[in-house]
Amino acid sequence: MSDAELIKRAATGSRQALSALFDRYATTVTRYAWALAPSRMDVEEIVQDTFVTLWKKSNGMTLPTDSLLPWLLVVCRNHAANQRRKLALAAADALPDDLVAPDGAEAREMLRFVREAIDALSPDDRAICELCLIEGLSYREAADRLGMTVGAVTKRVSRTRSRLRKAVTHDEH
């Protein structure tokens, strides 16, 4: 039987038709799911969800080609993407409170420490900080503007970053 005939039969509730489609494509869909998911349990869930979607959507479904496989692979990919999003959300919810972004007051306080550290820099270091760390210029561009070597700018940026890092974390240590 063709895929289209099996889909029509599955739409009328034929378990044999759905079983035939599963037997025909489960191995390929499973291999594809392994490329998208990290664990056996995730792969099994994706494959199951793919065929459940086929069962639910079979009523009124028409294939653009003779094969159901391209449709199944797209559905499989979508289920894998949904699963990754769910896992990412669960991982974000499980983050400890100290890894969550600071609230407005805390962020302003951290910024105050950074601003004070920038203001305390020598004029050359402050200029390098503003050009490289704030404006995003390359070390070469900053060196050309300030009449310095790239090596000097690199060393000063490294030193400035250390100072700014200490300013932000100064209450924590």
C-alpha positions in Angstrom: 0.0 0.0 0.0 1.1 3.6 -0.6 1.7 6.0 2.2 -1.4 8.0 1.0 -3.6 5.0 1.2 -2.3 4.1 4.7 -2.9 7.6 5.9 -6.5 7.5 4.7 -7.0 4.2 6.5 -5.3 5.5 9.7 -7.6 8.5 9.6 -10.6 6.2 9.8 -9.1 4.5 12.9 -7.2 1.6 11.3 -4.5 0.5 13.8 -3.1 -1.8 11.1 -2.5 1.2 8.8 -0.8 3.2 11.5 1.2 0.2 12.5 2.3 -0.3 8.9 3.5 3.4 8.7 5.3 3.0 12.0 7.1 -0.2 10.8 8.0 1.5 7.5 9.5 4.7 9.0 10.3 4.2 12.7 13.9 3.2 12.1 14.6 6.3 9.9 12.8 8.7 12.2 14.7 7.2 15.2 18.1 7.6 13.5 17.2 11.2 12.7 16.0 11.8 16.3 19.4 10.6 17.5 21.0 13.4 15.6 18.8 15.9 17.4 18.6 14.6 21.0 21.2 13.7 23.5 19.7 10.6 25.3 17.8 7.4 24.5 14.9 8.6 26.6 14.7 11.9 24.7 14.9 10.1 21.3 12.1 7.7 22.3 9.9 10.6 23.4 10.5 12.5 20.2 9.8 9.4 18.0 6.6 8.7 20.0 5.5 12.3 19.7 6.1 12.3 16.0 3.9 9.2 15.4 1.2 10.5 17.8 1.2 13.7 15.7 0.8 11.6 12.6 -2.1 9.8 14.1 -3.8 13.0 15.2 -3.2 14.8 11.9 -4.0 11.9 9.5 -7.6 13.0 9.1 -7.7 15.2 6.0 -3.9 15.0 5.5 -2.6 15.1 1.9 0.9 14.4 0.9 2.8 16.7 -1.5 4.9 13.7 -2.6 4.5 10.0 -2.6 6.4 9.6 0.6 5.4 10.4 4.1 9.0 10.5 5.2 9.7 14.2 4.6 6.7 15.2 6.6 7.7 12.9 9.5 11.2 14.3 9.6 10.0 17.8 9.8 7.6 16.9 12.6 10.4 15.0 14.3 12.7 18.1 14.1 9.9 20.3 15.5 9.4 18.0 18.5 13.1 17.9 19.1 13.2 21.7 19.0 10.3 21.9 21.4 12.0 19.5 23.8 15.3 21.6 23.7 13.3 24.7 24.6 11.6 22.9 27.5 14.9 21.6 28.8 16.5 25.1 28.5 13.6 26.7 30.4 13.9 24.0 33.1 17.6 24.6 33.3 17.1 28.4 33.6 14.5 27.8 36.4 17.0 25.6 38.3 19.7 28.3 38.3 20.8 29.4 41.8 19.6 32.8 42.8 23.1 34.2 42.8 23.4 33.5 39.0 20.2 35.4 38.2 20.6 38.9 36.9 20.7 41.6 39.6 17.7 43.8 40.3 17.8 47.4 39.3 19.1 48.7 42.6 21.9 46.1 42.7 22.8 46.8 39.1 23.0 50.5 39.8 25.2 49.9 42.8 27.5 47.7 40.7 27.6 50.3 38.0 28.6 52.9 40.5 31.6 50.8 41.5 32.6 50.5 37.8 32.1 54.2 37.2 34.3 55.0 40.2 37.0 52.6 39.0 36.9 54.2 35.5 37.1 57.7 36.9 40.1 56.6 39.0 42.1 55.5 36.0 44.9 57.6 34.5 43.8 59.7 31.5 45.4 57.3 29.0 43.8 54.2 30.6 40.4 55.9 30.8 40.7 56.8 27.1 41.6 53.2 26.2 38.8 51.9 28.3 36.3 54.1 26.6 37.6 53.3 23.1 38.0 49.5 23.5 35.6 48.5 26.2 32.8 50.9 25.7 32.9 52.0 22.1 34.2 48.6 20.9 37.2 49.7 18.8 39.9 47.2 18.1 43.2 47.5 19.9 44.8 48.6 16.6 42.2 51.4 16.1 42.6 52.6 19.7 46.4 52.5 19.4 46.3 54.5 16.2 44.0 57.1 17.7 46.1 57.4 20.9 49.6 57.2 19.3 50.5 54.0 21.2 51.6 50.6 20.2 49.1 47.7 20.1 51.1 45.9 22.8 50.7 48.9 25.1 47.0 49.1 24.5 46.7 45.3 25.1 48.5 45.5 28.4 46.5 48.5 29.6 43.1 46.9 28.6 44.1 43.7 30.5 45.0 45.7 33.6 41.9 47.9 33.3 39.6 44.8 33.0 41.1 43.4 36.2 40.5 46.7 38.0 36.9 46.8 36.7 36.3 43.2 37.7 37.5 43.9 41.2 35.2 46.9 41.3 32.2 44.9 40.4 33.0 42.0 42.8 34.6 44.1 45.5 31.7 43.5 48.0 31.8 39.8 47.4 35.4 39.2 48.5 
